[in-house]
Amino acid sequence: MADRGKLGLIWDFLKVRKKWWLLPVVVFLLLLSLLIVLTEGSAVAPFIYALF
């Protein structure tokens, strides 16, 4: 198996095991982590952290 990274491994797991119900969870976690990384040094950060 070629080295495809973490996302490639997750995609292969979902495809082979037919766990399609996990796809929205994975997408939500990726978007949430991207939001936290992008707003880490901005003025929006206190409002994001207040949500959780």
C-alpha distance matrix in Angstrom:
0.0 3.8 6.5 8.5 11.1 13.0 14.1 10.7 10.0 13.5 13.4 10.6 12.8 15.8 14.8 13.7 16.5 19.0 20.3 21.8 24.7 22.6 22.0 25.6 25.3 22.2 23.9 27.2 25.7 24.1 27.5 29.5 27.6 28.0 31.7 32.3 30.8 32.7 36.0 35.9 38.6 40.5 43.6 41.7 40.0 42.9 42.9 39.2 39.6 42.7 40.8 38.9
3.8 0.0 3.8 5.9 9.0 11.8 12.8 9.6 10.0 13.6 13.4 11.5 14.2 16.9 16.0 15.8 18.7 20.8 21.7 22.7 25.5 23.2 22.1 25.4 25.2 21.8 23.1 26.4 24.9 22.8 26.0 28.1 26.1 26.1 29.8 30.5 28.6 30.4 33.8 33.7 36.2 38.1 41.4 39.7 38.1 41.2 41.3 37.7 38.2 41.5 39.7 38.0
6.5 3.8 0.0 3.8 5.8 8.9 10.6 8.2 8.7 12.3 12.8 11.7 14.1 16.8 16.7 16.8 19.2 21.3 21.6 22.5 24.9 22.2 21.1 24.1 23.5 20.0 21.3 24.3 22.5 20.3 23.5 25.5 23.1 23.2 26.9 27.3 25.3 27.2 30.6 30.4 32.8 34.9 38.2 36.6 34.9 38.0 38.3 34.7 35.1 38.4 36.9 35.1
8.5 5.9 3.8 0.0 3.8 6.8 7.4 5.0 6.8 9.8 9.9 9.7 12.4 14.4 14.4 15.4 17.8 19.3 19.4 19.8 22.2 19.5 18.0 20.9 20.6 16.9 17.9 21.1 19.5 17.2 20.2 22.4 20.4 20.2 23.9 24.7 22.9 24.5 27.9 28.0 30.5 32.4 35.6 33.8 32.3 35.4 35.5 31.9 32.6 35.8 34.1 32.6
11.1 9.0 5.8 3.8 0.0 3.8 5.6 5.4 6.4 8.8 10.1 10.8 12.5 14.5 15.5 16.6 18.3 19.8 19.2 19.6 21.5 18.3 17.1 19.6 18.7 15.0 16.2 18.9 16.9 14.6 17.9 19.7 17.3 17.4 21.2 21.6 19.7 21.7 25.0 24.8 27.4 29.4 32.6 30.9 29.1 32.2 32.5 28.8 29.3 32.6 31.1 29.4
13.0 11.8 8.9 6.8 3.8 0.0 3.8 5.4 5.1 6.2 8.6 9.9 10.6 12.4 14.2 15.4 16.4 17.9 16.6 17.2 18.6 15.2 14.3 16.7 15.4 11.8 13.5 16.0 13.7 12.0 15.6 17.0 14.8 15.5 19.1 19.4 18.1 20.4 23.4 23.2 26.1 28.1 31.0 29.0 27.1 29.9 30.0 26.3 26.6 29.8 28.1 26.3
14.1 12.8 10.6 7.4 5.6 3.8 0.0 3.8 5.4 5.1 6.1 8.5 9.8 10.6 12.1 14.1 15.3 16.0 14.9 14.7 16.3 13.3 11.6 14.0 13.4 9.7 10.7 13.8 12.3 10.1 13.4 15.5 13.9 14.2 17.8 18.7 17.7 19.5 22.6 23.0 26.0 27.4 30.2 28.0 26.5 29.4 29.1 25.4 26.1 29.2 27.1 25.6
10.7 9.6 8.2 5.0 5.4 5.4 3.8 0.0 3.8 5.4 5.1 6.1 8.5 9.9 10.4 12.0 14.0 15.0 14.8 14.9 17.3 14.6 13.0 16.0 15.9 12.4 13.5 16.9 15.7 13.7 16.9 19.2 17.7 17.9 21.4 22.5 21.3 23.0 26.2 26.6 29.5 31.0 33.8 31.6 30.2 33.2 32.8 29.1 29.9 32.9 30.8 29.3
10.0 10.0 8.7 6.8 6.4 5.1 5.4 3.8 0.0 3.8 5.4 5.1 6.1 8.6 9.8 10.5 11.9 13.7 13.3 14.3 16.4 13.6 13.0 16.3 15.5 12.3 14.4 17.4 15.8 14.6 18.1 19.9 18.4 19.3 22.7 23.3 22.5 24.6 27.5 27.6 30.7 32.4 35.2 32.9 31.1 33.8 33.5 29.8 30.1 33.1 31.0 29.1
13.5 13.6 12.3 9.8 8.8 6.2 5.1 5.4 3.8 0.0 3.8 5.5 5.1 6.2 8.6 10.0 10.5 11.7 10.4 11.2 12.9 9.9 9.4 12.6 11.8 8.8 11.1 14.0 12.8 12.0 15.5 17.1 16.2 17.3 20.5 21.3 21.0 23.1 25.7 26.1 29.4 30.8 33.3 30.7 29.0 31.5 30.9 27.2 27.6 30.3 27.9 26.1
13.4 13.4 12.8 9.9 10.1 8.6 6.1 5.1 5.4 3.8 0.0 3.8 5.4 5.1 6.1 8.6 10.0 10.3 10.0 9.9 12.5 10.3 8.8 12.3 12.7 9.8 11.2 14.7 14.3 13.2 16.1 18.4 17.9 18.4 21.5 22.9 22.6 24.1 27.0 27.8 31.0 32.0 34.5 31.8 30.5 33.2 32.3 28.6 29.5 32.1 29.5 28.1
10.6 11.5 11.7 9.7 10.8 9.9 8.5 6.1 5.1 5.5 3.8 0.0 3.8 5.5 5.1 5.9 8.3 9.6 10.3 11.3 14.2 12.4 11.7 15.5 15.7 13.1 14.9 18.2 17.7 16.7 19.8 22.0 21.3 22.0 25.1 26.3 25.8 27.6 30.5 31.1 34.2 35.5 38.0 35.4 34.0 36.6 35.9 32.1 32.8 35.4 32.9 31.2
12.8 14.2 14.1 12.4 12.5 10.6 9.8 8.5 6.1 5.1 5.4 3.8 0.0 3.8 5.5 5.4 5.8 7.9 7.8 9.8 12.2 10.2 10.6 14.3 13.9 11.9 14.5 17.3 16.6 16.5 19.7 21.3 20.8 22.1 25.0 25.9 25.9 28.0 30.5 30.9 34.3 35.6 37.9 35.2 33.5 35.8 35.1 31.3 31.7 34.1 31.5 29.6
15.8 16.9 16.8 14.4 14.5 12.4 10.6 9.9 8.6 6.2 5.1 5.5 3.8 0.0 3.8 5.7 5.5 5.5 5.0 6.1 8.9 7.5 7.5 11.3 11.7 10.2 12.4 15.3 15.3 15.4 18.1 20.0 20.1 21.3 23.9 25.2 25.5 27.3 29.6 30.5 33.9 34.8 36.9 34.0 32.6 34.8 33.7 30.0 30.6 32.8 29.9 28.3
14.8 16.0 16.7 14.4 15.5 14.2 12.1 10.4 9.8 8.6 6.1 5.1 5.5 3.8 0.0 3.8 5.8 5.3 7.1 7.6 11.2 10.7 10.1 13.9 14.9 13.4 14.9 18.1 18.5 18.1 20.6 22.9 23.0 23.8 26.5 28.1 28.1 29.6 32.2 33.3 36.5 37.4 39.6 36.6 35.5 37.9 36.7 33.0 33.9 36.1 33.2 31.7
13.7 15.8 16.8 15.4 16.6 15.4 14.1 12.0 10.5 10.0 8.6 5.9 5.4 5.7 3.8 0.0 3.8 5.6 8.1 10.0 13.1 12.7 13.0 16.8 17.3 15.9 18.0 21.0 20.9 20.8 23.6 25.6 25.5 26.5 29.3 30.6 30.6 32.4 35.0 35.7 39.1 40.1 42.4 39.5 38.1 40.4 39.4 35.6 36.2 38.5 35.6 33.9
16.5 18.7 19.2 17.8 18.3 16.4 15.3 14.0 11.9 10.5 10.0 8.3 5.8 5.5 5.8 3.8 0.0 3.8 5.5 8.5 10.9 10.7 12.1 15.6 15.7 15.0 17.5 20.0 19.9 20.5 23.3 24.8 25.0 26.5 29.0 30.1 30.5 32.5 34.7 35.4 38.9 39.9 41.9 38.9 37.4 39.4 38.3 34.6 34.9 36.9 34.0 32.1
19.0 20.8 21.3 19.3 19.8 17.9 16.0 15.0 13.7 11.7 10.3 9.6 7.9 5.5 5.3 5.6 3.8 0.0 3.8 5.6 8.5 9.4 10.3 13.6 14.5 14.3 16.2 18.7 19.4 20.0 22.3 24.1 24.7 26.0 28.2 29.7 30.4 32.0 34.2 35.2 38.7 39.4 41.2 38.0 36.8 38.7 37.3 33.7 34.4 36.2 33.0 31.4
20.3 21.7 21.6 19.4 19.2 16.6 14.9 14.8 13.3 10.4 10.0 10.3 7.8 5.0 7.1 8.1 5.5 3.8 0.0 3.8 5.5 5.8 7.7 10.7 11.0 11.3 13.6 15.6 16.2 17.3 19.6 21.0 21.8 23.4 25.4 26.7 27.7 29.4 31.3 32.3 35.9 36.5 38.2 35.0 33.6 35.4 33.9 30.4 30.9 32.6 29.4 27.8
21.8 22.7 22.5 19.8 19.6 17.2 14.7 14.9 14.3 11.2 9.9 11.3 9.8 6.1 7.6 10.0 8.5 5.6 3.8 0.0 3.8 5.3 5.4 8.2 9.8 10.2 11.6 13.8 15.1 16.0 17.7 19.5 20.8 21.9 23.7 25.4 26.5 27.9 29.8 31.1 34.6 34.9 36.5 33.2 32.2 34.1 32.3 28.8 29.8 31.4 28.1 26.9
24.7 25.5 24.9 22.2 21.5 18.6 16.3 17.3 16.4 12.9 12.5 14.2 12.2 8.9 11.2 13.1 10.9 8.5 5.5 3.8 0.0 3.8 5.5 6.7 7.8 9.5 11.1 12.2 13.8 15.4 16.9 18.1 19.8 21.3 22.6 24.2 25.8 27.2 28.6 30.0 33.6 33.7 35.0 31.5 30.5 32.0 30.1 26.7 27.5 28.8 25.4 24.1
22.6 23.2 22.2 19.5 18.3 15.2 13.3 14.6 13.6 9.9 10.3 12.4 10.2 7.5 10.7 12.7 10.7 9.4 5.8 5.3 3.8 0.0 3.8 5.7 5.3 6.3 8.7 10.0 10.8 12.4 14.4 15.5 16.6 18.4 20.1 21.3 22.7 24.4 26.0 27.0 30.7 31.2 32.7 29.4 28.0 29.7 28.2 24.6 25.2 26.8 23.6 22.1
22.0 22.1 21.1 18.0 17.1 14.3 11.6 13.0 13.0 9.4 8.8 11.7 10.6 7.5 10.1 13.0 12.1 10.3 7.7 5.4 5.5 3.8 0.0 3.8 5.4 5.1 6.1 8.5 9.9 10.6 12.3 14.1 15.4 16.5 18.3 20.1 21.2 22.4 24.3 25.7 29.2 29.5 31.1 27.9 26.8 28.9 27.3 23.7 24.8 26.6 23.4 22.3
25.6 25.4 24.1 20.9 19.6 16.7 14.0 16.0 16.3 12.6 12.3 15.5 14.3 11.3 13.9 16.8 15.6 13.6 10.7 8.2 6.7 5.7 3.8 0.0 3.8 5.5 5.1 6.0 8.5 9.8 10.5 12.0 14.1 15.2 16.3 18.2 19.9 20.9 22.3 24.0 27.5 27.4 28.7 25.2 24.4 26.2 24.3 20.9 22.2 23.6 20.3 19.5
25.3 25.2 23.5 20.6 18.7 15.4 13.4 15.9 15.5 11.8 12.7 15.7 13.9 11.7 14.9 17.3 15.7 14.5 11.0 9.8 7.8 5.3 5.4 3.8 0.0 3.8 5.5 5.2 6.2 8.6 10.0 10.5 12.2 14.2 15.3 16.5 18.3 20.0 21.2 22.3 26.0 26.2 27.6 24.2 22.9 24.5 22.9 19.4 20.1 21.7 18.5 17.2
22.2 21.8 20.0 16.9 15.0 11.8 9.7 12.4 12.3 8.8 9.8 13.1 11.9 10.2 13.4 15.9 15.0 14.3 11.3 10.2 9.5 6.3 5.1 5.5 3.8 0.0 3.8 5.5 5.2 6.2 8.7 9.9 10.6 12.3 14.2 15.5 16.5 18.3 20.1 21.1 24.6 25.3 27.1 24.0 22.5 24.7 23.5 19.8 20.5 22.7 19.9 18.5
23.9 23.1 21.3 17.9 16.2 13.5 10.7 13.5 14.4 11.1 11.2 14.9 14.5 12.4 14.9 18.0 17.5 16.2 13.6 11.6 11.1 8.7 6.1 5.1 5.5 3.8 0.0 3.8 5.5 5.1 6.2 8.5 9.9 10.5 12.2 14.3 15.4 16.4 18.3 19.9 23.2 23.4 25.2 22.0 21.1 23.4 21.9 18.3 19.8 21.9 19.0 18.3
27.2 26.4 24.3 21.1 18.9 16.0 13.8 16.9 17.4 14.0 14.7 18.2 17.3 15.3 18.1 21.0 20.0 18.7 15.6 13.8 12.2 10.0 8.5 6.0 5.2 5.5 3.8 0.0 3.8 5.5 5.2 6.0 8.5 9.8 10.5 12.3 14.2 15.3 16.4 18.1 21.5 21.5 22.8 19.5 18.5 20.4 18.7 15.2 16.5 18.4 15.4 14.7
25.7 24.9 22.5 19.5 16.9 13.7 12.3 15.7 15.8 12.8 14.3 17.7 16.6 15.3 18.5 20.9 19.9 19.4 16.2 15.1 13.8 10.8 9.9 8.5 6.2 5.2 5.5 3.8 0.0 3.8 5.5 5.1 6.1 8.5 9.8 10.6 12.2 14.1 15.4 16.3 20.0 20.5 22.2 19.1 17.5 19.5 18.5 14.7 15.4 17.8 15.3 13.9
24.1 22.8 20.3 17.2 14.6 12.0 10.1 13.7 14.6 12.0 13.2 16.7 16.5 15.4 18.1 20.8 20.5 20.0 17.3 16.0 15.4 12.4 10.6 9.8 8.6 6.2 5.1 5.5 3.8 0.0 3.8 5.5 5.2 6.1 8.6 10.0 10.6 12.2 14.3 15.4 18.8 19.5 21.6 18.8 17.4 20.1 19.3 15.5 16.7 19.5 17.2 16.3
27.5 26.0 23.5 20.2 17.9 15.6 13.4 16.9 18.1 15.5 16.1 19.8 19.7 18.1 20.6 23.6 23.3 22.3 19.6 17.7 16.9 14.4 12.3 10.5 10.0 8.7 6.2 5.2 5.5 3.8 0.0 3.8 5.5 5.0 6.1 8.6 9.9 10.4 12.1 14.1 17.3 17.3 19.1 16.0 15.3 17.9 16.6 13.1 15.0 17.5 15.1 15.0
29.5 28.1 25.5 22.4 19.7 17.0 15.5 19.2 19.9 17.1 18.4 22.0 21.3 20.0 22.9 25.6 24.8 24.1 21.0 19.5 18.1 15.5 14.1 12.0 10.5 9.9 8.5 6.0 5.1 5.5 3.8 0.0 3.8 5.4 5.1 6.3 8.7 10.0 10.7 12.1 15.6 15.8 17.2 14.1 12.7 15.0 13.9 10.2 11.5 14.1 11.9 11.4
27.6 26.1 23.1 20.4 17.3 14.8 13.9 17.7 18.4 16.2 17.9 21.3 20.8 20.1 23.0 25.5 25.0 24.7 21.8 20.8 19.8 16.6 15.4 14.1 12.2 10.6 9.9 8.5 6.1 5.2 5.5 3.8 0.0 3.8 5.4 5.1 6.2 8.6 10.0 10.5 14.1 15.1 17.3 14.7 12.8 15.5 15.3 11.6 12.3 15.5 14.1 13.0
28.0 26.1 23.2 20.2 17.4 15.5 14.2 17.9 19.3 17.3 18.4 22.0 22.1 21.3 23.8 26.5 26.5 26.0 23.4 21.9 21.3 18.4 16.5 15.2 14.2 12.3 10.5 9.8 8.5 6.1 5.0 5.4 3.8 0.0 3.8 5.5 5.1 6.1 8.5 9.9 13.0 13.6 16.1 13.8 12.6 15.9 15.6 12.2 13.8 17.0 15.6 15.4
31.7 29.8 26.9 23.9 21.2 19.1 17.8 21.4 22.7 20.5 21.5 25.1 25.0 23.9 26.5 29.3 29.0 28.2 25.4 23.7 22.6 20.1 18.3 16.3 15.3 14.2 12.2 10.5 9.8 8.6 6.1 5.1 5.4 3.8 0.0 3.8 5.5 5.3 6.1 8.4 11.4 11.2 13.1 10.3 9.5 12.7 11.9 8.7 10.9 13.8 12.6 13.0
32.3 30.5 27.3 24.7 21.6 19.4 18.7 22.5 23.3 21.3 22.9 26.3 25.9 25.2 28.1 30.6 30.1 29.7 26.7 25.4 24.2 21.3 20.1 18.2 16.5 15.5 14.3 12.3 10.6 10.0 8.6 6.3 5.1 5.5 3.8 0.0 3.8 5.6 5.4 5.8 9.5 10.2 12.2 9.9 7.8 10.8 11.1 7.8 8.7 12.2 11.8 11.5
30.8 28.6 25.3 22.9 19.7 18.1 17.7 21.3 22.5 21.0 22.6 25.8 25.9 25.5 28.1 30.6 30.5 30.4 27.7 26.5 25.8 22.7 21.2 19.9 18.3 16.5 15.4 14.2 12.2 10.6 9.9 8.7 6.2 5.1 5.5 3.8 0.0 3.8 5.6 5.3 8.4 10.1 13.0 11.6 9.7 13.1 14.0 11.1 12.0 15.6 15.5 15.1
32.7 30.4 27.2 24.5 21.7 20.4 19.5 23.0 24.6 23.1 24.1 27.6 28.0 27.3 29.6 32.4 32.5 32.0 29.4 27.9 27.2 24.4 22.4 20.9 20.0 18.3 16.4 15.3 14.1 12.2 10.4 10.0 8.6 6.1 5.3 5.6 3.8 0.0 3.8 5.7 7.6 8.1 11.1 9.8 9.2 13.0 13.4 11.1 13.0 16.1 16.0 16.5
36.0 33.8 30.6 27.9 25.0 23.4 22.6 26.2 27.5 25.7 27.0 30.5 30.5 29.6 32.2 35.0 34.7 34.2 31.3 29.8 28.6 26.0 24.3 22.3 21.2 20.1 18.3 16.4 15.4 14.3 12.1 10.7 10.0 8.5 6.1 5.4 5.6 3.8 0.0 3.8 5.6 5.2 7.7 6.2 5.4 9.3 9.9 8.1 10.1 13.0 13.5 14.4
35.9 33.7 30.4 28.0 24.8 23.2 23.0 26.6 27.6 26.1 27.8 31.1 30.9 30.5 33.3 35.7 35.4 35.2 32.3 31.1 30.0 27.0 25.7 24.0 22.3 21.1 19.9 18.1 16.3 15.4 14.1 12.1 10.5 9.9 8.4 5.8 5.3 5.7 3.8 0.0 3.8 5.8 8.5 8.2 5.8 9.2 11.0 9.4 9.9 13.2 14.4 14.5
38.6 36.2 32.8 30.5 27.4 26.1 26.0 29.5 30.7 29.4 31.0 34.2 34.3 33.9 36.5 39.1 38.9 38.7 35.9 34.6 33.6 30.7 29.2 27.5 26.0 24.6 23.2 21.5 20.0 18.8 17.3 15.6 14.1 13.0 11.4 9.5 8.4 7.6 5.6 3.8 0.0 3.8 7.0 8.3 7.0 10.0 12.3 11.7 12.3 15.2 16.9 17.4
40.5 38.1 34.9 32.4 29.4 28.1 27.4 31.0 32.4 30.8 32.0 35.5 35.6 34.8 37.4 40.1 39.9 39.4 36.5 34.9 33.7 31.2 29.5 27.4 26.2 25.3 23.4 21.5 20.5 19.5 17.3 15.8 15.1 13.6 11.2 10.2 10.1 8.1 5.2 5.8 3.8 0.0 3.8 5.4 5.8 8.7 10.3 10.4 12.0 14.2 15.8 17.1
43.6 41.4 38.2 35.6 32.6 31.0 30.2 33.8 35.2 33.3 34.5 38.0 37.9 36.9 39.6 42.4 41.9 41.2 38.2 36.5 35.0 32.7 31.1 28.7 27.6 27.1 25.2 22.8 22.2 21.6 19.1 17.2 17.3 16.1 13.1 12.2 13.0 11.1 7.7 8.5 7.0 3.8 0.0 3.8 5.5 6.9 8.2 9.7 11.3 12.6 14.6 16.5
41.7 39.7 36.6 33.8 30.9 29.0 28.0 31.6 32.9 30.7 31.8 35.4 35.2 34.0 36.6 39.5 38.9 38.0 35.0 33.2 31.5 29.4 27.9 25.2 24.2 24.0 22.0 19.5 19.1 18.8 16.0 14.1 14.7 13.8 10.3 9.9 11.6 9.8 6.2 8.2 8.3 5.4 3.8 0.0 3.8 5.7 5.5 6.4 8.9 10.2 11.4 13.6
40.0 38.1 34.9 32.3 29.1 27.1 26.5 30.2 31.1 29.0 30.5 34.0 33.5 32.6 35.5 38.1 37.4 36.8 33.6 32.2 30.5 28.0 26.8 24.4 22.9 22.5 21.1 18.5 17.5 17.4 15.3 12.7 12.8 12.6 9.5 7.8 9.7 9.2 5.4 5.8 7.0 5.8 5.5 3.8 0.0 3.8 5.4 5.1 6.2 8.5 10.2 11.4
42.9 41.2 38.0 35.4 32.2 29.9 29.4 33.2 33.8 31.5 33.2 36.6 35.8 34.8 37.9 40.4 39.4 38.7 35.4 34.1 32.0 29.7 28.9 26.2 24.5 24.7 23.4 20.4 19.5 20.1 17.9 15.0 15.5 15.9 12.7 10.8 13.1 13.0 9.3 9.2 10.0 8.7 6.9 5.7 3.8 0.0 3.8 5.5 5.2 6.1 8.9 10.4
42.9 41.3 38.3 35.5 32.5 30.0 29.1 32.8 33.5 30.9 32.3 35.9 35.1 33.7 36.7 39.4 38.3 37.3 33.9 32.3 30.1 28.2 27.3 24.3 22.9 23.5 21.9 18.7 18.5 19.3 16.6 13.9 15.3 15.6 11.9 11.1 14.0 13.4 9.9 11.0 12.3 10.3 8.2 5.5 5.4 3.8 0.0 3.8 5.5 5.0 6.7 9.4
39.2 37.7 34.7 31.9 28.8 26.3 25.4 29.1 29.8 27.2 28.6 32.1 31.3 30.0 33.0 35.6 34.6 33.7 30.4 28.8 26.7 24.6 23.7 20.9 19.4 19.8 18.3 15.2 14.7 15.5 13.1 10.2 11.6 12.2 8.7 7.8 11.1 11.1 8.1 9.4 11.7 10.4 9.7 6.4 5.1 5.5 3.8 0.0 3.8 5.4 5.5 7.3
39.6 38.2 35.1 32.6 29.3 26.6 26.1 29.9 30.1 27.6 29.5 32.8 31.7 30.6 33.9 36.2 34.9 34.4 30.9 29.8 27.5 25.2 24.8 22.2 20.1 20.5 19.8 16.5 15.4 16.7 15.0 11.5 12.3 13.8 10.9 8.7 12.0 13.0 10.1 9.9 12.3 12.0 11.3 8.9 6.2 5.2 5.5 3.8 0.0 3.8 5.3 5.5
42.7 41.5 38.4 35.8 32.6 29.8 29.2 32.9 33.1 30.3 32.1 35.4 34.1 32.8 36.1 38.5 36.9 36.2 32.6 31.4 28.8 26.8 26.6 23.6 21.7 22.7 21.9 18.4 17.8 19.5 17.5 14.1 15.5 17.0 13.8 12.2 15.6 16.1 13.0 13.2 15.2 14.2 12.6 10.2 8.5 6.1 5.0 5.4 3.8 0.0 3.8 5.4
40.8 39.7 36.9 34.1 31.1 28.1 27.1 30.8 31.0 27.9 29.5 32.9 31.5 29.9 33.2 35.6 34.0 33.0 29.4 28.1 25.4 23.6 23.4 20.3 18.5 19.9 19.0 15.4 15.3 17.2 15.1 11.9 14.1 15.6 12.6 11.8 15.5 16.0 13.5 14.4 16.9 15.8 14.6 11.4 10.2 8.9 6.7 5.5 5.3 3.8 0.0 3.8
38.9 38.0 35.1 32.6 29.4 26.3 25.6 29.3 29.1 26.1 28.1 31.2 29.6 28.3 31.7 33.9 32.1 31.4 27.8 26.9 24.1 22.1 22.3 19.5 17.2 18.5 18.3 14.7 13.9 16.3 15.0 11.4 13.0 15.4 13.0 11.5 15.1 16.5 14.4 14.5 17.4 17.1 16.5 13.6 11.4 10.4 9.4 7.3 5.5 5.4 3.8 0.0
